[in-house]
Each structure stands twice: as C-alpha cells, then as structure tokens.
Amino acid sequence: MYKVFFNESLLTFSNQSNPEAKNILFHHETQFDEAFHLLSSKSVGFVNVFSENIDEVWTSFLKYYKHIQAAGGIVRNSQDDFLFIFRLGKWDLPKGKMEKGESKEEAAIREIEEECSITNLELKRYLMPTFHIYYLREYVIKETFWFEVYYDGVELPLPQTEEGIETVEWKKETEIPQLLENSYPNIQLLMNNYLDL
C-alpha cells in the first residue's frame, strides 16, 4: 500500500477496496484528479484508489503530476534527544528539496545543517519515504526521503529564520507523542514507525 497526504486528508493506493474509504476502482489517470477533487472539497477525508496492478498505477501517479524530491532526518544526539523544528505553527523535522545532481544522503545532511545550524552529522540508515501533495497552480507530489542521523557535538542549534523556522529544540522521547498532536500526518507516520508508538 502507498500513502499520500493532502493537507489532513489521506489518499491510499492498494490492491483492494477499503470499507473506511471512498473507493475508486482504477481505470484511467483522470481518476487521480477525481480523487484530489474529492479530498480538496473536504467532503471526503479518505480516498482509496485500488487495482490488481497497484504498482503500475502508483508509477503512473508519480508521472502524472509534477514530482519533486526532498530529504531530511530524524536527528538524535548522545543524550538520546531528538531534534525538532517549529515552523508555520507546527512541529516538524528538518528537511528540504534536493538540488540538481545531489544525492538523497547529501541533501539530508545539507538541509539539517542549513535549517538547524549544526554540523558533525552522521547518517546512520535510510528509514522510509513519505509523500504529500499540495496545490501551487498545479498539483505537486513531494516525495521526502528520511534518514536516521546522529549528531555528535555541542553546538547550540539555531533556526534558519529566512525559511520561516521559529525555533529548533532538542526534545526527549517522552515529549514526542504530545508534539505529534501538533504536527503533520507524514511526520506522525514517520515517527510512529521509527519509535513504534
């Protein structure tokens, strides 16, 4: 199954119908637009596109809209604290668009350094991708590649204010469930998978 978030709504791609969702049996790519019109109308909060060949449908979906890629990280330090940023009224994790010719790994480290003003970062492992879609004169799919990152240093993290980041803070694992109540669905999905909440 593939999951894509659109604001607070969910679009899934699976090989069977879902009784909890508005289901669309896939026949044609125009049904992607139908799914997003349903979600953007806010009359439906969960749409499931299903097909026996769901991997092919997913590949078509990624080609149908403008597709941009980003990378970021769940950053931990030696005290087992987690690095969070606060932007646009929500708790988030450092991430940003990949630049031309840049690898996912390079982009993740660069974005964390730029958004939080810390160095001495070490990539530990690749975690998962998340997907969300937004509308900016056209629908855009943003695919973010997430890594586990270790920070070994004593620098005071500082927010990249020109990117709208208000604060950067180390948080204890026990604080995370409360933070996630004021975060984005993709961040909730990522952290819940990572911490097995």
Sequence and secondary structure as in RCSB ss.txt:
>XXXX:A:sequence
MYKVFFNESLLTFSNQSNPEAKNILFHHETQFDEAFHLLSSKSVGFVNVFSENIDEVWTSFLKYYKHIQAAGGIV
RNSQDDFLFIFRLGKWDLPKGKMEKGESKEEAAIREIEEECSITNLELKRYLMPTFHIYYLREYVIKETFWFEVY
YDGVELPLPQTEEGIETVEWKKETEIPQLLENSYPNIQLLMNNYLDL
>XXXX:A:secstr
 EEEEETTEEEEEESS  TTSEEEE   THHHHHHHHHHHTTS SEEEEE TTHHHHHHHHHHHSEEEEEEEEEE
EETT  EEEEEETTEEE  EEE  TT  HHHHHHHHHHHHH    EEEEEEEEEEEEEEESSSEEEEEEEEEEEE
E         GGGTEEEEEEE GGGHHHHHTTB HHHHHHHHHHHT 
